[in-house]
Amino acid sequence: MKALNLRIVFVTFIVTVVLTLGAQRFLYHHRVTEPLQRRLEEIPGIAGAQIIDSGNRRSVAIQLEPEADFRSAYRAARDMALDSLGDAFSDIIVLDNRDQKLEDSFYKMHFHVQQGIATGRFAEMAEGVSVIAHEDNLTHQQVYIGEEAVYIHLSDGEHHLYEVMNRPAQTRAVLG
């Protein structure tokens, strides 16, 4: 009789835990994730957004409209995600349709960008990026220098590449 009661208690405990966790996940999805995704898609320049679960952390993937203000859309999405997700927020992933030409151009440019971040010589960095974009016949290149990161948008026809390169805290403090 005691073995039967112990089994019933154990099964009841397992069912309760599973139902509680399922309900918690359901409520989190409907009260946090789903509304956040809708609000992200309302940000000017964002064509679509998706919340990606990876364990107890969440990333936000955004797809930008072709003429979007990359820096503004990225920062608005990051701030909104951080506000909604708190410590569970991991990062923003910008989805693009880069091709090999853009990848190769960015590879050549990233040396200038890293040097600009390290030294604070952003005018030289911008010039180096512009020269490479011109040599590679890119249809569009734009570099934004923000307080926390450098934002790079390259285009070649219908293909776009978006990259965010963080500025370490010590260079932000020293260089402004």
ChimeraX commands (.cxc) that place a marker at each C-alpha (Angstrom):
marker #1 position 0.00,0.00,0.00 radius 0.5
marker #1 position 2.82,2.39,0.86 radius 0.5
marker #1 position 4.52,1.70,-2.50 radius 0.5
marker #1 position 1.27,2.53,-4.32 radius 0.5
marker #1 position 0.88,5.82,-2.40 radius 0.5
marker #1 position 4.49,6.71,-3.10 radius 0.5
marker #1 position 3.97,6.12,-6.83 radius 0.5
marker #1 position 0.85,8.28,-6.84 radius 0.5
marker #1 position 2.68,11.10,-5.05 radius 0.5
marker #1 position 5.62,10.83,-7.46 radius 0.5
marker #1 position 3.41,10.82,-10.59 radius 0.5
marker #1 position 1.36,13.72,-9.20 radius 0.5
marker #1 position 4.55,15.68,-8.52 radius 0.5
marker #1 position 5.89,15.08,-12.06 radius 0.5
marker #1 position 2.57,16.04,-13.69 radius 0.5
marker #1 position 2.39,19.21,-11.57 radius 0.5
marker #1 position 5.93,20.26,-12.50 radius 0.5
marker #1 position 5.34,19.62,-16.22 radius 0.5
marker #1 position 2.05,21.55,-16.21 radius 0.5
marker #1 position 3.58,24.45,-14.26 radius 0.5
marker #1 position 6.54,24.73,-16.62 radius 0.5
marker #1 position 4.28,24.48,-19.67 radius 0.5
marker #1 position 1.97,27.17,-18.32 radius 0.5
marker #1 position 4.94,29.41,-17.52 radius 0.5
marker #1 position 6.32,29.03,-21.04 radius 0.5
marker #1 position 2.86,29.65,-22.57 radius 0.5
marker #1 position 2.34,32.82,-20.52 radius 0.5
marker #1 position 5.87,34.09,-21.24 radius 0.5
marker #1 position 5.28,33.62,-24.96 radius 0.5
marker #1 position 1.93,35.45,-24.93 radius 0.5
marker #1 position 2.86,38.21,-22.48 radius 0.5
marker #1 position 6.49,38.92,-23.40 radius 0.5
marker #1 position 7.77,37.34,-26.62 radius 0.5
marker #1 position 4.77,37.84,-28.89 radius 0.5
marker #1 position 4.13,41.49,-27.92 radius 0.5
marker #1 position 7.86,42.24,-28.22 radius 0.5
marker #1 position 7.95,40.81,-31.72 radius 0.5
marker #1 position 4.96,42.94,-32.76 radius 0.5
marker #1 position 6.53,46.10,-31.28 radius 0.5
marker #1 position 9.87,45.36,-32.98 radius 0.5
marker #1 position 8.13,45.08,-36.35 radius 0.5
marker #1 position 6.62,48.55,-35.78 radius 0.5
marker #1 position 10.07,50.19,-35.57 radius 0.5
marker #1 position 10.70,52.25,-38.71 radius 0.5
marker #1 position 13.03,50.36,-41.06 radius 0.5
marker #1 position 12.42,46.87,-39.63 radius 0.5
marker #1 position 10.71,44.54,-42.11 radius 0.5
marker #1 position 10.52,41.55,-39.77 radius 0.5
marker #1 position 11.63,40.30,-36.36 radius 0.5
marker #1 position 11.97,36.98,-34.61 radius 0.5
marker #1 position 12.80,36.03,-31.01 radius 0.5
marker #1 position 15.26,33.10,-30.83 radius 0.5
marker #1 position 15.43,31.01,-27.65 radius 0.5
marker #1 position 18.78,29.52,-26.73 radius 0.5
marker #1 position 18.44,28.05,-23.29 radius 0.5
marker #1 position 17.76,30.78,-20.77 radius 0.5
marker #1 position 18.96,33.53,-23.17 radius 0.5
marker #1 position 17.10,35.12,-26.07 radius 0.5
marker #1 position 18.41,36.74,-29.22 radius 0.5
marker #1 position 16.43,39.00,-31.48 radius 0.5
marker #1 position 16.82,38.60,-35.24 radius 0.5
marker #1 position 15.76,41.57,-37.34 radius 0.5
marker #1 position 15.46,42.01,-41.08 radius 0.5
marker #1 position 15.79,45.56,-42.33 radius 0.5
marker #1 position 14.04,47.30,-45.18 radius 0.5
marker #1 position 16.48,48.27,-47.97 radius 0.5
marker #1 position 16.42,52.02,-47.23 radius 0.5
marker #1 position 16.35,51.67,-43.44 radius 0.5
marker #1 position 18.43,53.81,-41.11 radius 0.5
marker #1 position 20.52,50.87,-39.90 radius 0.5
marker #1 position 21.93,52.47,-36.76 radius 0.5
marker #1 position 18.60,53.85,-35.55 radius 0.5
marker #1 position 16.68,50.64,-36.23 radius 0.5
marker #1 position 19.37,48.50,-34.59 radius 0.5
marker #1 position 19.58,50.67,-31.48 radius 0.5
marker #1 position 15.79,50.91,-31.14 radius 0.5
marker #1 position 15.48,47.11,-31.43 radius 0.5
marker #1 position 18.31,46.55,-28.93 radius 0.5
marker #1 position 16.85,48.98,-26.40 radius 0.5
marker #1 position 13.35,47.54,-26.76 radius 0.5
marker #1 position 14.59,43.94,-26.42 radius 0.5
marker #1 position 16.73,44.79,-23.40 radius 0.5
marker #1 position 13.80,46.55,-21.75 radius 0.5
marker #1 position 11.41,43.63,-22.39 radius 0.5
marker #1 position 13.73,40.67,-21.87 radius 0.5
marker #1 position 16.06,42.04,-19.19 radius 0.5
marker #1 position 18.86,39.67,-18.23 radius 0.5
marker #1 position 17.54,37.06,-20.66 radius 0.5
marker #1 position 18.47,39.29,-23.62 radius 0.5
marker #1 position 21.55,38.08,-25.47 radius 0.5
marker #1 position 22.04,40.08,-28.67 radius 0.5
marker #1 position 20.62,41.44,-31.90 radius 0.5
marker #1 position 21.22,39.48,-35.10 radius 0.5
marker #1 position 20.79,41.45,-38.30 radius 0.5
marker #1 position 19.69,39.20,-41.16 radius 0.5
marker #1 position 21.00,40.21,-44.55 radius 0.5
marker #1 position 21.49,38.75,-48.01 radius 0.5
marker #1 position 25.21,39.33,-48.40 radius 0.5
marker #1 position 27.08,37.75,-51.26 radius 0.5
marker #1 position 30.76,36.83,-51.67 radius 0.5
marker #1 position 31.65,40.23,-53.15 radius 0.5
marker #1 position 30.31,42.03,-50.08 radius 0.5
marker #1 position 32.02,39.54,-47.77 radius 0.5
marker #1 position 35.35,40.13,-49.51 radius 0.5
marker #1 position 34.94,43.91,-49.41 radius 0.5
marker #1 position 34.05,43.83,-45.73 radius 0.5
marker #1 position 37.07,41.65,-45.00 radius 0.5
marker #1 position 39.35,44.26,-46.57 radius 0.5
marker #1 position 37.54,47.07,-44.74 radius 0.5
marker #1 position 37.53,45.52,-41.31 radius 0.5
marker #1 position 41.23,46.27,-40.84 radius 0.5
marker #1 position 40.51,50.00,-41.25 radius 0.5
marker #1 position 37.51,49.76,-38.95 radius 0.5
marker #1 position 39.42,47.93,-36.20 radius 0.5
marker #1 position 42.27,50.43,-36.48 radius 0.5
marker #1 position 39.80,53.31,-36.26 radius 0.5
marker #1 position 38.18,51.80,-33.17 radius 0.5
marker #1 position 41.58,51.23,-31.53 radius 0.5
marker #1 position 43.07,54.64,-32.32 radius 0.5
marker #1 position 40.04,56.91,-32.59 radius 0.5
marker #1 position 41.08,58.00,-36.08 radius 0.5
marker #1 position 37.60,57.66,-37.51 radius 0.5
marker #1 position 38.15,60.04,-40.44 radius 0.5
marker #1 position 41.02,57.86,-41.68 radius 0.5
marker #1 position 38.87,54.78,-41.11 radius 0.5
marker #1 position 36.00,56.25,-43.15 radius 0.5
marker #1 position 38.39,57.19,-45.95 radius 0.5
marker #1 position 39.86,53.67,-46.08 radius 0.5
marker #1 position 36.39,52.13,-46.17 radius 0.5
marker #1 position 35.31,54.55,-48.91 radius 0.5
marker #1 position 38.36,53.78,-51.07 radius 0.5
marker #1 position 37.72,50.03,-50.84 radius 0.5
marker #1 position 34.00,50.48,-51.62 radius 0.5
marker #1 position 34.92,52.53,-54.68 radius 0.5
marker #1 position 37.59,50.03,-55.83 radius 0.5
marker #1 position 35.11,47.16,-55.45 radius 0.5
marker #1 position 32.33,49.10,-57.27 radius 0.5
marker #1 position 29.83,48.81,-54.42 radius 0.5
marker #1 position 26.59,50.66,-55.01 radius 0.5
marker #1 position 26.36,51.90,-51.40 radius 0.5
marker #1 position 28.52,52.07,-48.31 radius 0.5
marker #1 position 27.78,53.77,-45.04 radius 0.5
marker #1 position 29.67,53.78,-41.76 radius 0.5
marker #1 position 28.09,55.13,-38.58 radius 0.5
marker #1 position 30.19,55.73,-35.49 radius 0.5
marker #1 position 28.14,55.35,-32.34 radius 0.5
marker #1 position 29.10,55.58,-28.69 radius 0.5
marker #1 position 29.15,51.81,-28.27 radius 0.5
marker #1 position 29.76,50.48,-31.78 radius 0.5
marker #1 position 30.58,51.13,-35.40 radius 0.5
marker #1 position 27.70,50.29,-37.76 radius 0.5
marker #1 position 28.53,49.26,-41.34 radius 0.5
marker #1 position 26.07,48.91,-44.21 radius 0.5
marker #1 position 27.34,47.82,-47.62 radius 0.5
marker #1 position 25.23,47.23,-50.72 radius 0.5
marker #1 position 25.86,45.84,-54.16 radius 0.5
marker #1 position 22.67,45.91,-56.20 radius 0.5
marker #1 position 20.09,43.87,-54.33 radius 0.5
marker #1 position 22.61,42.42,-51.86 radius 0.5
marker #1 position 23.14,44.01,-48.45 radius 0.5
marker #1 position 25.64,43.42,-45.65 radius 0.5
marker #1 position 25.11,44.77,-42.13 radius 0.5
marker #1 position 27.78,44.54,-39.43 radius 0.5
marker #1 position 28.07,45.97,-35.95 radius 0.5
marker #1 position 31.56,46.17,-34.48 radius 0.5
marker #1 position 31.54,46.97,-30.77 radius 0.5
marker #1 position 33.83,49.60,-29.34 radius 0.5
marker #1 position 35.54,48.40,-26.15 radius 0.5
marker #1 position 34.67,50.43,-23.06 radius 0.5
marker #1 position 38.23,51.71,-22.58 radius 0.5
marker #1 position 38.37,53.23,-26.09 radius 0.5
marker #1 position 34.95,54.82,-25.59 radius 0.5
marker #1 position 36.13,56.40,-22.35 radius 0.5
marker #1 position 39.45,57.63,-23.74 radius 0.5
marker #1 position 38.42,58.56,-27.25 radius 0.5
marker #1 position 34.84,59.71,-26.78 radius 0.5
marker link #1:1,2 radius 0.2
marker link #1:2,3 radius 0.2
marker link #1:3,4 radius 0.2
marker link #1:4,5 radius 0.2
marker link #1:5,6 radius 0.2
marker link #1:6,7 radius 0.2
marker link #1:7,8 radius 0.2
marker link #1:8,9 radius 0.2
marker link #1:9,10 radius 0.2
marker link #1:10,11 radius 0.2
marker link #1:11,12 radius 0.2
marker link #1:12,13 radius 0.2
marker link #1:13,14 radius 0.2
marker link #1:14,15 radius 0.2
marker link #1:15,16 radius 0.2
marker link #1:16,17 radius 0.2
marker link #1:17,18 radius 0.2
marker link #1:18,19 radius 0.2
marker link #1:19,20 radius 0.2
marker link #1:20,21 radius 0.2
marker link #1:21,22 radius 0.2
marker link #1:22,23 radius 0.2
marker link #1:23,24 radius 0.2
marker link #1:24,25 radius 0.2
marker link #1:25,26 radius 0.2
marker link #1:26,27 radius 0.2
marker link #1:27,28 radius 0.2
marker link #1:28,29 radius 0.2
marker link #1:29,30 radius 0.2
marker link #1:30,31 radius 0.2
marker link #1:31,32 radius 0.2
marker link #1:32,33 radius 0.2
marker link #1:33,34 radius 0.2
marker link #1:34,35 radius 0.2
marker link #1:35,36 radius 0.2
marker link #1:36,37 radius 0.2
marker link #1:37,38 radius 0.2
marker link #1:38,39 radius 0.2
marker link #1:39,40 radius 0.2
marker link #1:40,41 radius 0.2
marker link #1:41,42 radius 0.2
marker link #1:42,43 radius 0.2
marker link #1:43,44 radius 0.2
marker link #1:44,45 radius 0.2
marker link #1:45,46 radius 0.2
marker link #1:46,47 radius 0.2
marker link #1:47,48 radius 0.2
marker link #1:48,49 radius 0.2
marker link #1:49,50 radius 0.2
marker link #1:50,51 radius 0.2
marker link #1:51,52 radius 0.2
marker link #1:52,53 radius 0.2
marker link #1:53,54 radius 0.2
marker link #1:54,55 radius 0.2
marker link #1:55,56 radius 0.2
marker link #1:56,57 radius 0.2
marker link #1:57,58 radius 0.2
marker link #1:58,59 radius 0.2
marker link #1:59,60 radius 0.2
marker link #1:60,61 radius 0.2
marker link #1:61,62 radius 0.2
marker link #1:62,63 radius 0.2
marker link #1:63,64 radius 0.2
marker link #1:64,65 radius 0.2
marker link #1:65,66 radius 0.2
marker link #1:66,67 radius 0.2
marker link #1:67,68 radius 0.2
marker link #1:68,69 radius 0.2
marker link #1:69,70 radius 0.2
marker link #1:70,71 radius 0.2
marker link #1:71,72 radius 0.2
marker link #1:72,73 radius 0.2
marker link #1:73,74 radius 0.2
marker link #1:74,75 radius 0.2
marker link #1:75,76 radius 0.2
marker link #1:76,77 radius 0.2
marker link #1:77,78 radius 0.2
marker link #1:78,79 radius 0.2
marker link #1:79,80 radius 0.2
marker link #1:80,81 radius 0.2
marker link #1:81,82 radius 0.2
marker link #1:82,83 radius 0.2
marker link #1:83,84 radius 0.2
marker link #1:84,85 radius 0.2
marker link #1:85,86 radius 0.2
marker link #1:86,87 radius 0.2
marker link #1:87,88 radius 0.2
marker link #1:88,89 radius 0.2
marker link #1:89,90 radius 0.2
marker link #1:90,91 radius 0.2
marker link #1:91,92 radius 0.2
marker link #1:92,93 radius 0.2
marker link #1:93,94 radius 0.2
marker link #1:94,95 radius 0.2
marker link #1:95,96 radius 0.2
marker link #1:96,97 radius 0.2
marker link #1:97,98 radius 0.2
marker link #1:98,99 radius 0.2
marker link #1:99,100 radius 0.2
marker link #1:100,101 radius 0.2
marker link #1:101,102 radius 0.2
marker link #1:102,103 radius 0.2
marker link #1:103,104 radius 0.2
marker link #1:104,105 radius 0.2
marker link #1:105,106 radius 0.2
marker link #1:106,107 radius 0.2
marker link #1:107,108 radius 0.2
marker link #1:108,109 radius 0.2
marker link #1:109,110 radius 0.2
marker link #1:110,111 radius 0.2
marker link #1:111,112 radius 0.2
marker link #1:112,113 radius 0.2
marker link #1:113,114 radius 0.2
marker link #1:114,115 radius 0.2
marker link #1:115,116 radius 0.2
marker link #1:116,117 radius 0.2
marker link #1:117,118 radius 0.2
marker link #1:118,119 radius 0.2
marker link #1:119,120 radius 0.2
marker link #1:120,121 radius 0.2
marker link #1:121,122 radius 0.2
marker link #1:122,123 radius 0.2
marker link #1:123,124 radius 0.2
marker link #1:124,125 radius 0.2
marker link #1:125,126 radius 0.2
marker link #1:126,127 radius 0.2
marker link #1:127,128 radius 0.2
marker link #1:128,129 radius 0.2
marker link #1:129,130 radius 0.2
marker link #1:130,131 radius 0.2
marker link #1:131,132 radius 0.2
marker link #1:132,133 radius 0.2
marker link #1:133,134 radius 0.2
marker link #1:134,135 radius 0.2
marker link #1:135,136 radius 0.2
marker link #1:136,137 radius 0.2
marker link #1:137,138 radius 0.2
marker link #1:138,139 radius 0.2
marker link #1:139,140 radius 0.2
marker link #1:140,141 radius 0.2
marker link #1:141,142 radius 0.2
marker link #1:142,143 radius 0.2
marker link #1:143,144 radius 0.2
marker link #1:144,145 radius 0.2
marker link #1:145,146 radius 0.2
marker link #1:146,147 radius 0.2
marker link #1:147,148 radius 0.2
marker link #1:148,149 radius 0.2
marker link #1:149,150 radius 0.2
marker link #1:150,151 radius 0.2
marker link #1:151,152 radius 0.2
marker link #1:152,153 radius 0.2
marker link #1:153,154 radius 0.2
marker link #1:154,155 radius 0.2
marker link #1:155,156 radius 0.2
marker link #1:156,157 radius 0.2
marker link #1:157,158 radius 0.2
marker link #1:158,159 radius 0.2
marker link #1:159,160 radius 0.2
marker link #1:160,161 radius 0.2
marker link #1:161,162 radius 0.2
marker link #1:162,163 radius 0.2
marker link #1:163,164 radius 0.2
marker link #1:164,165 radius 0.2
marker link #1:165,166 radius 0.2
marker link #1:166,167 radius 0.2
marker link #1:167,168 radius 0.2
marker link #1:168,169 radius 0.2
marker link #1:169,170 radius 0.2
marker link #1:170,171 radius 0.2
marker link #1:171,172 radius 0.2
marker link #1:172,173 radius 0.2
marker link #1:173,174 radius 0.2
marker link #1:174,175 radius 0.2
marker link #1:175,176 radius 0.2
view
